[in-house]
Amino acid sequence: MERIKGKSIFEGIVIGEPYLRKKKVLNIKEYKIDEADVEKEINRFIVALEETKSEIRFLKNSLKGKINDDELKILKVHLMVLDDPVLLSEINSGISKRLTNAEKVVDTVVGNYIEMFSKLKDPVYRQRALDIKDIGEKLINHLLSEKRELEDLDGKILLAKEVFPSELLKAHHKGIDLKGVVTEHGGDTSHVAILAKALKIPTLMGVRGIKQMKWEGTIILDTRKDNSCVIKDPSAEVLEGYIAEKNRLNQQTKEYEKLRDLPAETMDGERINLYVNVGGNLDLEEIGKQCPEGVGLLRSEFIYIDSEFFPSEEKQMEIYERVYKQMGGDGKSLTIRTLDIGADKNLDYYEMPEEINPSLGLRGLRFTLAHESIFKDQLRAILRVAHGKNIKIMYPMVTNLWELEAAEEILNDVKAELRAEGKTFKEDIEIGIMVEVPSVVLLADVFAQKVDFFSIGTNDLTQYILAADRQSSEVANLYDGYDPAVLRAINMLSEAAAKYGKKVSVCGEMGGDPMAILAFMSFGIFDLSMLSAFVPRAKSIIRNVSLEEVRKLKDELLASKDSEEVREILKRSLRGKL
């Protein structure tokens, strides 16, 4: 028996048969063509090109409304690449000047692009290498009249060096029951990771040496955050244990559903406010099912990502209205985070500056302050929709006070413009900031006098405190939200905010994590925002603990020397509660 660790992308336990995808060797032969046949060969390429585009358009239209528009953007990117005049010109030129067959030219040109993008430091551009490889294979398959078969994956766990986004989309469209995915390459924000989360496929990435191992019989894929491993050749005892655990979790899910209409209240009567995160249309459909207090984080960038160009004030207003209505409207609150692009999030229609380290570059509020007209359009839309509603504004990636003051100045200008135009809007809208940068924690007492609330983005805060790229499998052992340094920072912020009567919420991945919920409560944080799927579990934990007992964990957690010690304390406290 062997346990091989990796990075969890979507949580779950899968027991099943492995399907090891061996590298597909395309039968590409090179041969010369006569000058008289150049036009015929180019036409052959054009036919393959149109067939490829038709296949992608059909898939895109078939999935419209079934998954997030943000996920469908992957197919839009593929169509854009297929319309790239430089790429098409190179292929046409290769056929006509080298008098070489189309499939060989496509293979050569695409190979050059893959090599070029793979060498770039920016992870967003490195992701393009996989997209181009996927597109190149499709073109060559059509030229060779070959198809990549997916039926063999039905009911299996796919193991591969890499997986193409289009494979997951096709499998979903064809109703193929792909149980799980294990890959050597890929990170949290790769297109495959985004799709795995949207399609709820338990996925493990960063598993080295997959192709060199022998996979047969039954394997176990455990992508729960504290385990995150694939087990090959499991013993009968381990297999039996996992079957029992899987059955227990299934039963637990049914029990959670019974809590839907009950409050998230501790045994000693303390109410914890649970909100949901919304990052696309699929999340929007789910919030009607589980949305106790409202939306704690609306990632507004999905509106921009799904647009052909920067969305108008009117289009944004329409979507904000829809979100407010979908979550249940009056009595609930909606927190809209202003545009947060840069680092791992880019727009097809806007070229971001090339940076050595985009995670530390022009992103979040830095971007919108540098593009005032874009910022103003969004603020106008939010202010107008917020009239008479419980809607708040939150700025991302704030680093220092002058940025906040600059944003406040622009907001006041927008209000003055709306007044002059005679438009109704919310004058006294609440303003909050994301806590992602350590400088905000260190200046928390200063910021607390300037904002109405804080929301902790645990993903970025963790990576900046620990100087560990959360996308890198090389330093995955260092990136840990349970590191005492991260917990001390969160507590420091909570104490400073409490001194000035300001609320703190958590909206990062840890917001829905059972152990983290206890830690946050012990620090006096009673507002948590998470994926709607995690709300029932969070509610169950809260209803099975007393705040008096949880508060006793604080000193012990803050005195911990490492994340292992932190986990032991929290696991002990959760025993019998899950």
C-alpha positions as CSV (number, residue, x, y, z in Angstrom):
1,M,0.0,0.0,0.0
2,E,1.3,3.5,-0.8
3,R,-0.1,7.0,0.0
4,I,0.9,9.7,-2.5
5,K,0.2,13.2,-1.4
6,G,-0.9,16.1,-3.6
7,K,-2.8,19.4,-3.6
8,S,-6.6,19.2,-3.1
9,I,-8.7,21.1,-5.5
10,F,-12.2,19.9,-4.7
11,E,-12.9,17.8,-1.6
12,G,-14.3,14.3,-1.5
13,I,-13.6,10.6,-1.1
14,V,-13.7,8.3,-4.2
15,I,-13.1,4.6,-4.2
16,G,-12.8,3.1,-7.7
17,E,-10.9,1.8,-10.7
18,P,-8.0,3.9,-12.0
19,Y,-7.6,4.9,-15.7
20,L,-4.0,5.8,-16.4
21,R,-3.9,7.9,-19.5
22,K,-0.8,7.2,-21.4
23,K,0.7,9.8,-23.6
24,K,-1.2,9.8,-26.9
25,V,1.2,9.5,-29.8
26,L,-0.4,11.2,-32.8
27,N,0.5,9.4,-36.0
28,I,1.9,12.6,-37.7
29,K,3.9,11.8,-40.8
30,E,5.8,14.5,-42.7
31,Y,5.6,14.5,-46.5
32,K,6.1,17.0,-49.3
33,I,3.4,18.3,-51.5
34,D,3.5,19.6,-55.1
35,E,3.2,23.4,-55.6
36,A,0.0,22.6,-57.6
37,D,-1.5,21.1,-54.4
38,V,-0.8,24.0,-52.0
39,E,-4.3,25.5,-52.3
40,K,-5.8,22.0,-51.8
41,E,-3.7,21.5,-48.7
42,I,-4.6,24.9,-47.3
43,N,-8.3,24.1,-47.9
44,R,-7.8,20.9,-46.0
45,F,-6.5,22.9,-43.1
46,I,-9.4,25.4,-43.3
47,V,-11.9,22.5,-43.2
48,A,-10.2,21.1,-40.1
49,L,-10.1,24.6,-38.5
50,E,-13.8,25.1,-39.1
51,E,-14.7,21.6,-37.8
52,T,-12.6,22.4,-34.6
53,K,-14.4,25.7,-34.2
54,S,-17.8,24.1,-34.7
55,E,-17.0,21.4,-32.1
56,I,-16.1,24.1,-29.5
57,R,-19.1,26.3,-30.3
58,F,-21.4,23.3,-30.0
59,L,-19.9,22.4,-26.7
60,K,-20.1,26.0,-25.5
61,N,-23.8,26.4,-26.5
62,S,-24.7,23.0,-25.0
63,L,-23.2,24.0,-21.6
64,K,-24.6,27.5,-21.5
65,G,-26.7,27.9,-18.4
66,K,-25.4,24.6,-16.9
67,I,-22.1,25.9,-15.7
68,N,-20.6,29.3,-14.8
69,D,-20.0,31.7,-17.6
70,D,-16.6,32.1,-16.0
71,E,-15.9,28.4,-16.8
72,L,-17.2,28.8,-20.4
73,K,-14.7,31.6,-20.8
74,I,-12.1,28.7,-21.3
75,L,-13.9,27.8,-24.6
76,K,-14.0,31.4,-25.6
77,V,-10.2,31.6,-25.2
78,H,-9.9,28.5,-27.4
79,L,-12.0,30.1,-30.1
80,M,-10.0,33.3,-29.9
81,V,-6.7,31.4,-30.4
82,L,-8.2,29.6,-33.5
83,D,-9.0,33.1,-34.9
84,D,-5.5,34.5,-34.2
85,P,-4.3,35.9,-37.5
86,V,-0.6,35.4,-36.5
87,L,-1.1,31.7,-35.8
88,L,-3.2,31.2,-39.0
89,S,-0.7,33.1,-41.1
90,E,2.2,31.0,-39.8
91,I,0.4,27.8,-40.6
92,N,-0.6,28.9,-44.1
93,S,2.9,30.2,-44.7
94,G,4.4,26.9,-43.5
95,I,2.2,24.9,-46.0
96,S,2.9,27.2,-49.0
97,K,6.6,28.0,-48.5
98,R,7.8,24.7,-47.1
99,L,5.5,22.6,-49.3
100,T,4.7,20.4,-46.3
101,N,1.5,18.6,-45.3
102,A,-0.9,20.5,-43.0
103,E,-0.8,18.3,-39.9
104,K,3.0,18.4,-39.8
105,V,3.0,22.2,-40.1
106,V,0.3,22.6,-37.4
107,D,2.3,20.3,-35.1
108,T,5.5,22.4,-35.7
109,V,3.9,25.8,-35.3
110,V,1.9,24.8,-32.2
111,G,5.0,23.1,-30.7
112,N,6.9,26.4,-31.0
113,Y,4.1,28.3,-29.2
114,I,3.9,25.7,-26.5
115,E,7.7,25.9,-25.9
116,M,7.6,29.8,-25.9
117,F,4.7,30.0,-23.3
118,S,6.0,27.2,-21.1
119,K,9.2,29.2,-20.5
120,L,7.4,32.4,-19.3
121,K,7.4,33.1,-15.5
122,D,3.8,34.3,-15.4
123,P,1.5,31.3,-14.5
124,V,-1.3,32.8,-16.5
125,Y,0.8,32.7,-19.7
126,R,2.1,29.2,-18.8
127,Q,-1.5,28.1,-18.7
128,R,-1.8,29.3,-22.3
129,A,0.7,26.6,-23.2
130,L,-1.8,23.9,-22.2
131,D,-4.6,25.7,-24.0
132,I,-2.6,25.8,-27.2
133,K,-1.6,22.2,-26.8
134,D,-5.3,21.2,-26.4
135,I,-6.2,23.2,-29.5
136,G,-3.3,21.8,-31.6
137,E,-4.4,18.3,-30.8
138,K,-8.0,19.0,-31.8
139,L,-6.8,20.5,-35.2
140,I,-4.5,17.5,-35.9
141,N,-7.2,15.0,-34.8
142,H,-9.6,16.6,-37.4
143,L,-6.8,16.5,-40.1
144,L,-6.2,12.9,-39.3
145,S,-9.9,12.1,-38.8
146,E,-9.1,10.9,-35.3
147,K,-11.1,11.5,-32.1
148,R,-10.1,11.4,-28.5
149,E,-12.4,8.8,-26.9
150,L,-13.9,9.6,-23.4
151,E,-16.1,6.6,-22.9
152,D,-13.3,4.7,-21.2
153,L,-13.3,7.2,-18.4
154,D,-16.9,6.4,-17.4
155,G,-17.0,5.4,-13.7
156,K,-13.2,5.7,-13.3
157,I,-10.6,7.9,-11.7
158,L,-8.5,9.6,-14.3
159,L,-4.7,9.7,-13.7
160,A,-2.6,11.7,-16.1
161,K,0.4,14.0,-16.4
162,E,-2.0,16.7,-17.4
163,V,-5.7,17.0,-18.3
164,F,-7.2,19.4,-20.9
165,P,-10.1,21.6,-19.9
166,S,-12.1,20.5,-22.9
167,E,-11.9,16.9,-21.8
168,L,-13.8,17.8,-18.5
169,L,-16.3,19.8,-20.4
170,K,-16.9,17.1,-23.0
171,A,-17.2,14.4,-20.3
172,H,-19.8,16.5,-18.5
173,H,-21.7,17.2,-21.7
174,K,-21.8,13.5,-22.6
175,G,-22.9,12.4,-19.2
176,I,-19.7,10.5,-18.5
177,D,-19.4,9.8,-14.8
178,L,-15.8,10.8,-14.2
179,K,-15.3,9.9,-10.5
180,G,-12.1,11.8,-9.8
181,V,-8.9,13.4,-11.4
182,V,-5.3,13.0,-10.3
183,T,-2.6,15.0,-12.2
184,E,1.1,15.7,-12.0
185,H,0.7,19.3,-13.2
186,G,-1.7,22.1,-12.5
187,G,-2.5,24.6,-9.8
188,D,-5.5,26.2,-7.9
189,T,-6.2,28.7,-10.7
190,S,-5.5,26.5,-13.7
191,H,-8.5,26.1,-16.1
192,V,-8.8,22.4,-15.1
193,A,-8.9,23.3,-11.4
194,I,-11.6,25.9,-12.0
195,L,-13.7,23.4,-13.9
196,A,-13.1,20.6,-11.4
197,K,-14.6,22.9,-8.7
198,A,-17.5,23.9,-10.9
199,L,-18.3,20.3,-11.8
200,K,-17.7,19.1,-8.3
201,I,-15.1,16.5,-9.3
202,P,-12.7,15.4,-6.5
203,T,-9.3,16.4,-7.8
204,L,-5.7,16.1,-6.7
205,M,-2.9,18.0,-8.4
206,G,0.9,18.0,-8.0
207,V,1.2,14.2,-7.7
208,R,4.6,13.4,-9.0
209,G,5.6,10.3,-10.9
210,I,2.1,9.2,-11.9
211,K,3.3,7.7,-15.2
212,Q,6.1,5.7,-13.6
213,M,3.8,3.9,-11.2
214,K,1.7,0.8,-11.8
215,W,-2.0,1.5,-11.3
216,E,-4.5,-1.4,-11.1
217,G,-7.3,-2.8,-9.0
218,T,-9.0,-0.4,-6.7
219,I,-7.5,2.9,-5.6
220,I,-8.7,5.5,-3.1
221,L,-8.7,9.2,-3.8
222,D,-9.1,11.3,-0.6
223,T,-9.1,15.0,-1.4
224,R,-10.2,16.2,2.1
225,K,-7.9,19.1,3.1
226,D,-6.1,17.3,5.9
227,N,-5.5,14.1,3.9
228,S,-5.1,15.1,0.3
229,C,-3.7,11.8,-1.1
230,V,-4.3,9.0,-3.5
231,I,-3.8,5.5,-2.1
232,K,-2.7,2.7,-4.4
233,D,-2.9,-1.0,-3.5
234,P,-4.9,-0.3,-0.3
235,S,-5.0,-3.0,2.3
236,A,-8.4,-4.7,3.0
237,E,-8.5,-3.0,6.3
238,V,-7.9,0.5,4.9
239,L,-10.4,-0.1,2.1
240,E,-13.0,-1.2,4.6
241,G,-12.3,1.9,6.7
242,Y,-12.7,4.3,3.8
243,I,-16.0,2.6,2.7
244,A,-17.3,3.1,6.2
245,E,-16.1,6.7,6.2
246,K,-17.7,7.4,2.8
247,N,-21.0,6.0,4.0
248,R,-20.7,8.1,7.2
249,L,-20.1,11.3,5.2
250,N,-23.1,10.5,2.9
251,Q,-25.3,10.0,6.0
252,Q,-23.9,13.2,7.5
253,T,-24.8,15.2,4.4
254,K,-28.4,14.0,4.8
255,E,-28.4,15.1,8.4
256,Y,-27.0,18.5,7.5
257,E,-30.0,19.1,5.2
258,K,-32.3,18.9,8.2
259,L,-30.6,22.1,9.5
260,R,-31.5,24.2,6.5
261,D,-34.1,26.4,8.2
262,L,-32.5,26.4,11.7
263,P,-30.2,29.3,12.8
264,A,-26.4,29.0,13.2
265,E,-26.5,29.3,16.9
266,T,-24.2,27.9,19.6
267,M,-25.5,25.7,22.4
268,D,-25.2,28.7,24.7
269,G,-27.2,31.0,22.4
270,E,-24.6,32.9,20.4
271,R,-25.6,33.6,16.8
272,I,-23.0,33.2,14.1
273,N,-23.7,34.9,10.8
274,L,-23.2,32.7,7.8
275,Y,-22.9,34.2,4.3
276,V,-22.1,32.7,0.9
277,N,-19.5,33.6,-1.7
278,V,-20.6,34.2,-5.3
279,G,-18.1,34.1,-8.1
280,G,-20.3,33.3,-11.2
281,N,-23.7,32.2,-12.4
282,L,-23.5,28.7,-11.1
283,D,-23.0,30.1,-7.5
284,L,-25.9,32.4,-8.2
285,E,-28.2,29.4,-8.8
286,E,-27.1,27.8,-5.6
287,I,-27.6,30.8,-3.2
288,G,-31.3,30.4,-3.3
289,K,-30.8,27.0,-1.6
290,Q,-28.3,28.0,1.1
291,C,-28.0,31.7,1.9
292,P,-28.7,32.4,5.6
293,E,-27.6,36.0,6.0
294,G,-26.9,37.0,2.4
295,V,-23.8,37.2,0.2
296,G,-20.6,38.0,2.1
297,L,-18.5,38.2,-1.0
298,L,-19.6,38.9,-4.6
299,R,-16.6,38.5,-6.8
300,S,-17.6,41.2,-9.3
301,E,-14.8,40.2,-11.8
302,F,-16.9,37.4,-13.2
303,I,-19.1,40.2,-14.8
304,Y,-16.0,41.6,-16.5
305,I,-14.6,38.2,-17.5
306,D,-17.8,37.2,-19.2
307,S,-18.0,40.5,-21.2
308,E,-16.6,41.3,-24.6
309,F,-15.3,44.6,-23.1
310,F,-15.5,46.5,-19.8
311,P,-19.2,46.2,-18.8
312,S,-21.4,49.3,-18.9
313,E,-22.9,50.8,-15.8
314,E,-26.3,49.5,-16.8
315,K,-25.1,46.0,-17.4
316,Q,-23.5,45.9,-13.9
317,M,-26.7,47.3,-12.3
318,E,-28.7,44.6,-13.9
319,I,-26.5,41.8,-12.5
320,Y,-26.3,43.4,-9.0
321,E,-30.1,43.6,-8.9
322,R,-30.3,40.0,-10.0
323,V,-27.9,38.8,-7.2
324,Y,-29.8,40.8,-4.6
325,K,-33.1,39.3,-5.7
326,Q,-31.8,35.8,-6.0
327,M,-30.4,35.8,-2.4
328,G,-33.7,36.8,-1.0
329,G,-33.5,40.6,-0.9
330,D,-34.7,42.5,2.2
331,G,-33.4,41.3,5.5
332,K,-30.2,40.0,4.0
333,S,-27.0,41.9,3.0
334,L,-24.9,41.9,-0.2
335,T,-21.2,42.8,-0.1
336,I,-19.8,43.6,-3.5
337,R,-16.0,43.4,-3.9
338,T,-14.9,45.9,-6.6
339,L,-13.0,44.6,-9.6
340,D,-10.1,42.3,-8.6
341,I,-8.0,41.4,-11.6
342,G,-4.3,41.0,-11.9
343,A,-2.1,38.1,-10.7
344,D,-4.0,34.9,-11.8
345,K,-7.0,36.8,-13.2
346,N,-6.9,38.5,-16.5
347,L,-9.3,39.9,-19.1
348,D,-9.3,38.7,-22.7
349,Y,-9.8,42.2,-24.0
350,Y,-7.3,44.0,-21.8
351,E,-3.5,43.4,-21.9
352,M,-2.1,43.6,-18.4
353,P,1.5,44.8,-18.1
354,E,4.1,42.1,-18.1
355,E,5.5,41.7,-14.6
356,I,8.1,39.5,-13.0
357,N,5.9,38.8,-10.1
358,P,2.2,39.5,-10.9
359,S,1.0,38.5,-7.4
360,L,2.9,41.5,-6.1
361,G,2.0,43.8,-9.0
362,L,-0.9,45.7,-10.4
363,R,-4.0,44.0,-9.0
364,G,-7.1,44.7,-7.0
365,L,-7.5,48.3,-5.9
366,R,-4.1,49.2,-7.4
367,F,-5.6,48.4,-10.8
368,T,-8.8,50.4,-10.4
369,L,-7.1,53.4,-8.9
370,A,-4.9,53.4,-12.0
371,H,-8.0,53.1,-14.2
372,E,-10.3,55.7,-12.8
373,S,-13.1,55.6,-15.4
374,I,-13.5,51.8,-15.0
375,F,-13.6,52.3,-11.3
376,K,-16.2,55.1,-11.5
377,D,-18.5,53.1,-13.7
378,Q,-18.5,50.3,-11.1
379,L,-19.0,52.6,-8.2
380,R,-21.9,54.4,-9.9
381,A,-23.6,51.1,-10.6
382,I,-23.2,49.9,-7.0
383,L,-24.4,53.1,-5.5
384,R,-27.5,53.3,-7.7
385,V,-28.5,49.7,-7.1
386,A,-27.8,50.0,-3.3
387,H,-30.5,52.7,-2.9
388,G,-32.9,51.4,-0.2
389,K,-31.0,48.1,0.1
390,N,-28.5,46.5,2.4
391,I,-25.6,46.6,0.0
392,K,-22.0,47.3,0.9
393,I,-18.8,48.0,-1.0
394,M,-15.5,46.2,-0.3
395,Y,-12.1,47.1,-1.8
396,P,-9.6,44.3,-2.6
397,M,-5.8,44.2,-2.1
398,V,-5.5,47.3,0.0
399,T,-2.0,47.9,1.2
400,N,-1.9,51.3,2.8
401,L,-4.0,54.2,4.0
402,W,-3.4,56.5,1.0
403,E,-5.0,53.9,-1.3
404,L,-8.1,53.9,0.8
405,E,-8.2,57.7,0.9
406,A,-7.8,57.8,-2.9
407,A,-10.7,55.4,-3.3
408,E,-12.8,57.5,-0.9
409,E,-12.1,60.6,-2.9
410,I,-13.2,58.9,-6.2
411,L,-16.3,57.6,-4.4
412,N,-17.2,61.2,-3.2
413,D,-16.7,62.5,-6.8
414,V,-19.1,59.8,-8.1
415,K,-21.7,60.7,-5.5
416,A,-21.4,64.4,-6.5
417,E,-21.9,63.4,-10.2
418,L,-25.0,61.4,-9.4
419,R,-26.4,64.2,-7.3
420,A,-25.8,66.6,-10.2
421,E,-27.6,64.2,-12.6
422,G,-30.6,63.9,-10.2
423,K,-30.1,60.1,-9.8
424,T,-31.1,58.3,-6.7
425,F,-28.3,56.4,-4.9
426,K,-27.3,55.2,-1.4
427,E,-25.5,58.1,0.3
428,D,-24.4,56.3,3.5
429,I,-23.1,53.1,2.0
430,E,-20.8,51.0,4.2
431,I,-17.2,50.6,3.0
432,G,-15.0,47.7,4.0
433,I,-11.6,46.3,2.9
434,M,-10.2,42.9,2.2
435,V,-7.4,41.9,4.6
436,E,-4.9,40.1,2.3
437,V,-1.7,42.0,2.9
438,P,0.2,41.9,6.2
439,S,0.6,45.7,6.3
440,V,-3.2,46.0,6.9
441,V,-2.9,43.7,9.9
442,L,0.0,45.7,11.3
443,L,-2.0,49.0,10.8
444,A,-5.3,47.5,11.8
445,D,-6.0,50.1,14.5
446,V,-5.5,52.9,11.9
447,F,-7.7,51.2,9.3
448,A,-10.3,50.5,11.9
449,Q,-10.9,54.2,12.3
450,K,-11.5,54.6,8.5
451,V,-13.6,51.6,7.5
452,D,-16.9,50.1,8.5
453,F,-15.8,46.5,8.3
454,F,-13.0,44.1,7.5
455,S,-13.1,40.8,5.5
456,I,-10.2,38.4,5.7
457,G,-9.1,36.8,2.5
458,T,-7.2,33.8,4.1
459,N,-5.8,32.5,0.8
460,D,-3.7,35.6,-0.1
461,L,-3.0,36.6,3.5
462,T,-1.5,33.1,4.1
463,Q,0.7,33.3,1.0
464,Y,2.0,36.8,1.8
465,I,2.7,36.1,5.5
466,L,4.5,32.8,4.7
467,A,6.1,34.0,1.4
468,A,4.8,30.8,-0.2
469,D,3.1,30.8,-3.6
470,R,-0.2,29.1,-3.2
471,Q,-0.1,27.8,-6.8
472,S,3.3,26.2,-6.4
473,S,3.5,22.4,-5.7
474,E,7.2,23.0,-4.8
475,V,6.3,25.0,-1.7
476,A,3.0,23.4,-0.9
477,N,4.3,22.2,2.4
478,L,5.0,25.8,3.5
479,Y,1.6,27.2,2.4
480,D,-0.6,26.5,5.5
481,G,-3.5,28.6,6.8
482,Y,-3.1,26.9,10.2
483,D,0.4,28.2,10.7
484,P,0.5,30.0,14.0
485,A,1.8,33.2,12.3
486,V,-1.4,33.3,10.2
487,L,-3.6,32.7,13.2
488,R,-1.8,35.3,15.3
489,A,-2.3,37.9,12.5
490,I,-6.0,37.1,12.3
491,N,-6.4,37.5,16.0
492,M,-4.4,40.7,16.0
493,L,-6.8,42.1,13.4
494,S,-9.9,41.0,15.3
495,E,-8.7,42.6,18.5
496,A,-7.9,45.9,16.8
497,A,-11.3,45.9,15.1
498,A,-13.2,45.1,18.3
499,K,-11.5,48.1,20.0
500,Y,-13.3,50.4,17.6
501,G,-16.5,48.4,17.3
502,K,-15.8,47.2,13.7
503,K,-17.0,43.8,12.4
504,V,-14.6,41.3,11.0
505,S,-15.6,38.5,8.6
506,V,-13.7,35.7,6.9
507,C,-14.4,35.0,3.2
508,G,-11.4,32.9,2.1
509,E,-11.4,29.1,1.7
510,M,-10.9,28.7,5.5
511,G,-14.3,30.3,6.1
512,G,-16.0,27.0,5.6
513,D,-13.4,24.7,7.1
514,P,-14.7,23.0,10.2
515,M,-11.5,23.4,12.3
516,A,-10.9,27.0,11.2
517,I,-14.5,27.9,12.2
518,L,-13.6,27.0,15.9
519,A,-10.4,29.1,15.6
520,F,-12.2,32.1,14.2
521,M,-14.9,31.9,16.9
522,S,-12.3,31.7,19.6
523,F,-10.8,35.0,18.2
524,G,-14.2,36.7,18.4
525,I,-15.0,36.5,14.7
526,F,-18.7,35.7,14.2
527,D,-19.2,36.4,10.5
528,L,-18.2,33.7,8.1
529,S,-18.6,33.6,4.3
530,M,-18.2,30.4,2.3
531,L,-19.3,28.3,-0.7
532,S,-23.0,27.6,-0.3
533,A,-22.2,23.8,-0.3
534,F,-20.3,24.3,3.0
535,V,-23.1,26.1,4.9
536,P,-24.9,23.0,6.3
537,R,-21.7,21.6,7.7
538,A,-20.7,24.9,9.2
539,K,-24.2,25.2,10.8
540,S,-23.9,21.7,12.3
541,I,-20.6,22.5,13.9
542,I,-21.8,25.8,15.4
543,R,-24.9,24.2,16.8
544,N,-22.9,21.5,18.5
545,V,-20.4,23.7,20.5
546,S,-20.7,26.3,23.2
547,L,-19.0,29.7,22.7
548,E,-17.8,29.5,26.3
549,E,-15.8,26.3,25.6
550,V,-14.6,27.6,22.2
551,R,-13.2,30.8,23.7
552,K,-10.9,28.7,25.9
553,L,-9.1,27.6,22.8
554,K,-7.7,31.0,22.0
555,D,-4.7,31.1,24.4
556,E,-3.7,27.6,23.5
557,L,-3.9,28.3,19.7
558,L,-1.9,31.5,20.0
559,A,0.8,29.7,22.1
560,S,1.2,26.9,19.5
561,K,4.6,26.6,17.8
562,D,3.6,25.0,14.5
563,S,0.5,24.1,12.4
564,E,0.6,20.4,13.5
565,E,0.1,21.5,17.1
566,V,-2.7,23.9,16.0
567,R,-4.5,21.0,14.2
568,E,-4.2,18.7,17.1
569,I,-5.9,21.3,19.4
570,L,-8.7,21.8,16.9
571,K,-9.2,18.2,16.1
572,R,-9.5,17.4,19.8
573,S,-12.1,20.1,20.2
574,L,-14.1,18.8,17.2
575,R,-14.2,15.2,18.3
576,G,-17.8,14.0,18.4
577,K,-19.0,17.3,16.8
578,L,-18.8,16.2,13.2
